Amino acid sequence: MSNEKKPDFSNVQSGSGTTEQSKPDFSNVQSGASSTEQITGGGGGTGGAGATTYTVAKGDTLSHIAKAHYGQASKWHAIFEANRDQLDDPDKIFPGQVLKLPASEG
């Protein structure tokens, strides 16, 4: 046996901490988004050029909307195709529904 002294750790205290900074408080942050860009999509290469929207009123039909906006009731097909994402049946539109009206093709 050697006469080496053993280290004395009797006064050592433990603890834990972190070097990570406290997390920021985002509780008062409110989110929202707005845009002046018109949302368009779907059919026939209109690409949004000249496309507008129309909110369906009570008693409206696609033919009535087409007559009012294009001058020809027969153009209801264009409205229907531009709104295939929300319309399955051209006879089932309802008040308050917002339809895309593609630009008239002449």
PyRosetta script that sets phi, psi and omega in degrees:
from pyrosetta import init, pose_from_sequence

init()
pose = pose_from_sequence("MSNEKKPDFSNVQSGSGTTEQSKPDFSNVQSGASSTEQITGGGGGTGGAGATTYTVAKGDTLSHIAKAHYGQASKWHAIFEANRDQLDDPDKIFPGQVLKLPASEG")
pose.set_psi(1, 145.4)
pose.set_omega(1, 179.0)
pose.set_phi(2, -100.9)
pose.set_psi(2, 162.1)
pose.set_omega(2, -178.9)
pose.set_phi(3, -96.2)
pose.set_psi(3, 27.2)
pose.set_omega(3, 179.9)
pose.set_phi(4, -71.0)
pose.set_psi(4, 141.0)
pose.set_omega(4, 175.7)
pose.set_phi(5, -80.0)
pose.set_psi(5, 137.7)
pose.set_omega(5, 175.6)
pose.set_phi(6, -84.1)
pose.set_psi(6, 145.0)
pose.set_omega(6, 179.1)
pose.set_phi(7, -61.7)
pose.set_psi(7, 144.7)
pose.set_omega(7, -180.0)
pose.set_phi(8, -103.9)
pose.set_psi(8, 108.8)
pose.set_omega(8, 179.9)
pose.set_phi(9, -105.0)
pose.set_psi(9, 22.0)
pose.set_omega(9, -174.9)
pose.set_phi(10, -68.5)
pose.set_psi(10, -23.9)
pose.set_omega(10, 180.0)
pose.set_phi(11, -96.3)
pose.set_psi(11, 3.9)
pose.set_omega(11, -177.9)
pose.set_phi(12, -75.9)
pose.set_psi(12, 133.6)
pose.set_omega(12, 177.4)
pose.set_phi(13, -116.9)
pose.set_psi(13, 145.9)
pose.set_omega(13, 179.7)
pose.set_phi(14, -106.7)
pose.set_psi(14, 164.0)
pose.set_omega(14, 178.2)
pose.set_phi(15, -175.2)
pose.set_psi(15, 169.1)
pose.set_omega(15, 176.6)
pose.set_phi(16, -133.8)
pose.set_psi(16, 153.3)
pose.set_omega(16, 178.8)
pose.set_phi(17, -154.2)
pose.set_psi(17, -176.5)
pose.set_omega(17, 178.8)
pose.set_phi(18, -140.6)
pose.set_psi(18, 151.8)
pose.set_omega(18, 174.5)
pose.set_phi(19, -96.1)
pose.set_psi(19, -3.9)
pose.set_omega(19, 179.4)
pose.set_phi(20, -69.9)
pose.set_psi(20, 136.7)
pose.set_omega(20, 178.7)
pose.set_phi(21, -73.2)
pose.set_psi(21, 155.5)
pose.set_omega(21, 178.1)
pose.set_phi(22, -63.5)
pose.set_psi(22, 148.3)
pose.set_omega(22, -175.6)
pose.set_phi(23, -73.4)
pose.set_psi(23, 139.1)
pose.set_omega(23, 178.0)
pose.set_phi(24, -67.3)
pose.set_psi(24, 150.1)
pose.set_omega(24, -179.1)
pose.set_phi(25, -96.5)
pose.set_psi(25, 111.3)
pose.set_omega(25, 179.2)
pose.set_phi(26, -105.3)
pose.set_psi(26, 19.9)
pose.set_omega(26, -173.8)
pose.set_phi(27, -64.7)
pose.set_psi(27, -22.9)
pose.set_omega(27, -179.7)
pose.set_phi(28, -96.2)
pose.set_psi(28, 3.1)
pose.set_omega(28, -177.7)
pose.set_phi(29, -76.9)
pose.set_psi(29, 133.7)
pose.set_omega(29, 176.5)
pose.set_phi(30, -117.4)
pose.set_psi(30, 141.5)
pose.set_omega(30, -179.5)
pose.set_phi(31, -112.5)
pose.set_psi(31, 161.1)
pose.set_omega(31, 177.2)
pose.set_phi(32, -180.0)
pose.set_psi(32, 161.5)
pose.set_omega(32, 177.8)
pose.set_phi(33, -142.3)
pose.set_psi(33, 144.2)
pose.set_omega(33, 175.2)
pose.set_phi(34, -146.9)
pose.set_psi(34, 155.2)
pose.set_omega(34, -179.4)
pose.set_phi(35, -151.8)
pose.set_psi(35, 146.9)
pose.set_omega(35, 173.3)
pose.set_phi(36, -93.9)
pose.set_psi(36, -4.1)
pose.set_omega(36, 178.8)
pose.set_phi(37, -76.3)
pose.set_psi(37, 134.6)
pose.set_omega(37, 179.9)
pose.set_phi(38, -76.4)
pose.set_psi(38, 134.9)
pose.set_omega(38, 177.0)
pose.set_phi(39, -85.9)
pose.set_psi(39, 120.4)
pose.set_omega(39, 179.3)
pose.set_phi(40, -136.3)
pose.set_psi(40, 167.6)
pose.set_omega(40, 177.9)
pose.set_phi(41, 175.3)
pose.set_psi(41, -175.6)
pose.set_omega(41, 175.8)
pose.set_phi(42, 80.6)
pose.set_psi(42, -142.4)
pose.set_omega(42, -161.6)
pose.set_phi(43, -44.5)
pose.set_psi(43, 152.9)
pose.set_omega(43, 159.8)
pose.set_phi(44, 39.4)
pose.set_psi(44, 31.7)
pose.set_omega(44, 172.2)
pose.set_phi(45, 70.6)
pose.set_psi(45, 23.2)
pose.set_omega(45, 177.9)
pose.set_phi(46, -70.8)
pose.set_psi(46, -27.7)
pose.set_omega(46, 174.6)
pose.set_phi(47, 58.6)
pose.set_psi(47, 15.7)
pose.set_omega(47, 177.9)
pose.set_phi(48, 84.9)
pose.set_psi(48, -8.1)
pose.set_omega(48, -178.1)
pose.set_phi(49, -67.1)
pose.set_psi(49, 112.8)
pose.set_omega(49, 177.7)
pose.set_phi(50, 77.4)
pose.set_psi(50, 2.8)
pose.set_omega(50, -179.2)
pose.set_phi(51, -74.4)
pose.set_psi(51, 142.7)
pose.set_omega(51, 177.2)
pose.set_phi(52, -131.9)
pose.set_psi(52, -179.3)
pose.set_omega(52, 176.9)
pose.set_phi(53, -121.9)
pose.set_psi(53, 161.3)
pose.set_omega(53, 179.2)
pose.set_phi(54, -140.7)
pose.set_psi(54, 132.0)
pose.set_omega(54, 176.3)
pose.set_phi(55, -94.7)
pose.set_psi(55, 121.8)
pose.set_omega(55, -176.2)
pose.set_phi(56, -64.7)
pose.set_psi(56, 133.4)
pose.set_omega(56, 176.2)
pose.set_phi(57, -105.7)
pose.set_psi(57, 162.5)
pose.set_omega(57, 179.0)
pose.set_phi(58, -57.4)
pose.set_psi(58, 132.5)
pose.set_omega(58, 178.7)
pose.set_phi(59, 90.0)
pose.set_psi(59, -7.7)
pose.set_omega(59, -179.9)
pose.set_phi(60, -69.2)
pose.set_psi(60, 150.6)
pose.set_omega(60, 169.1)
pose.set_phi(61, -131.3)
pose.set_psi(61, 162.5)
pose.set_omega(61, 177.1)
pose.set_phi(62, -60.6)
pose.set_psi(62, -35.3)
pose.set_omega(62, 178.4)
pose.set_phi(63, -64.2)
pose.set_psi(63, -43.4)
pose.set_omega(63, 178.9)
pose.set_phi(64, -64.0)
pose.set_psi(64, -41.1)
pose.set_omega(64, 179.7)
pose.set_phi(65, -65.2)
pose.set_psi(65, -43.8)
pose.set_omega(65, 179.3)
pose.set_phi(66, -62.0)
pose.set_psi(66, -42.5)
pose.set_omega(66, 179.2)
pose.set_phi(67, -61.3)
pose.set_psi(67, -43.7)
pose.set_omega(67, -177.5)
pose.set_phi(68, -69.3)
pose.set_psi(68, -35.9)
pose.set_omega(68, -174.1)
pose.set_phi(69, -98.1)
pose.set_psi(69, -27.6)
pose.set_omega(69, -178.2)
pose.set_phi(70, -114.7)
pose.set_psi(70, -12.1)
pose.set_omega(70, -178.4)
pose.set_phi(71, 84.6)
pose.set_psi(71, -1.2)
pose.set_omega(71, 179.6)
pose.set_phi(72, -139.6)
pose.set_psi(72, 120.3)
pose.set_omega(72, 179.7)
pose.set_phi(73, -62.2)
pose.set_psi(73, -28.3)
pose.set_omega(73, -177.4)
pose.set_phi(74, -67.3)
pose.set_psi(74, -11.2)
pose.set_omega(74, 179.4)
pose.set_phi(75, -83.3)
pose.set_psi(75, 10.1)
pose.set_omega(75, 178.1)
pose.set_phi(76, -58.9)
pose.set_psi(76, -27.8)
pose.set_omega(76, 179.4)
pose.set_phi(77, -58.9)
pose.set_psi(77, -39.7)
pose.set_omega(77, -178.9)
pose.set_phi(78, -63.5)
pose.set_psi(78, -40.8)
pose.set_omega(78, 178.1)
pose.set_phi(79, -65.7)
pose.set_psi(79, -44.9)
pose.set_omega(79, -180.0)
pose.set_phi(80, -59.7)
pose.set_psi(80, -47.2)
pose.set_omega(80, -178.5)
pose.set_phi(81, -64.7)
pose.set_psi(81, -36.9)
pose.set_omega(81, -179.6)
pose.set_phi(82, -70.3)
pose.set_psi(82, -15.8)
pose.set_omega(82, -176.8)
pose.set_phi(83, -119.3)
pose.set_psi(83, 24.1)
pose.set_omega(83, -179.1)
pose.set_phi(84, -60.4)
pose.set_psi(84, -22.2)
pose.set_omega(84, 177.9)
pose.set_phi(85, -67.0)
pose.set_psi(85, -20.6)
pose.set_omega(85, -179.6)
pose.set_phi(86, -127.0)
pose.set_psi(86, -6.3)
pose.set_omega(86, 179.6)
pose.set_phi(87, -119.6)
pose.set_psi(87, 128.7)
pose.set_omega(87, 173.9)
pose.set_phi(88, -105.4)
pose.set_psi(88, -22.7)
pose.set_omega(88, -175.8)
pose.set_phi(89, -137.3)
pose.set_psi(89, 122.7)
pose.set_omega(89, -177.5)
pose.set_phi(90, -64.5)
pose.set_psi(90, -16.5)
pose.set_omega(90, 178.7)
pose.set_phi(91, -90.0)
pose.set_psi(91, -1.7)
pose.set_omega(91, -177.4)
pose.set_phi(92, -117.4)
pose.set_psi(92, 78.2)
pose.set_omega(92, 170.9)
pose.set_phi(93, -115.9)
pose.set_psi(93, 156.9)
pose.set_omega(93, -176.0)
pose.set_phi(94, -137.0)
pose.set_psi(94, 153.3)
pose.set_omega(94, 179.7)
pose.set_phi(95, -56.8)
pose.set_psi(95, 136.6)
pose.set_omega(95, 179.7)
pose.set_phi(96, 95.4)
pose.set_psi(96, -16.5)
pose.set_omega(96, 179.1)
pose.set_phi(97, -69.1)
pose.set_psi(97, 136.6)
pose.set_omega(97, -179.8)
pose.set_phi(98, -103.5)
pose.set_psi(98, 116.7)
pose.set_omega(98, -178.2)
pose.set_phi(99, -106.0)
pose.set_psi(99, 144.8)
pose.set_omega(99, 174.2)
pose.set_phi(100, -82.3)
pose.set_psi(100, 135.3)
pose.set_omega(100, 176.6)
pose.set_phi(101, -112.4)
pose.set_psi(101, 107.6)
pose.set_omega(101, -179.6)
pose.set_phi(102, -66.2)
pose.set_psi(102, 157.3)
pose.set_omega(102, 177.2)
pose.set_phi(103, -61.4)
pose.set_psi(103, 142.6)
pose.set_omega(103, 179.5)
pose.set_phi(104, -66.0)
pose.set_psi(104, 137.1)
pose.set_omega(104, -178.6)
pose.set_phi(105, -93.2)
pose.set_psi(105, 18.0)
pose.set_omega(105, 172.6)
pose.set_phi(106, 104.7)
pose.dump_pdb("model.pdb")
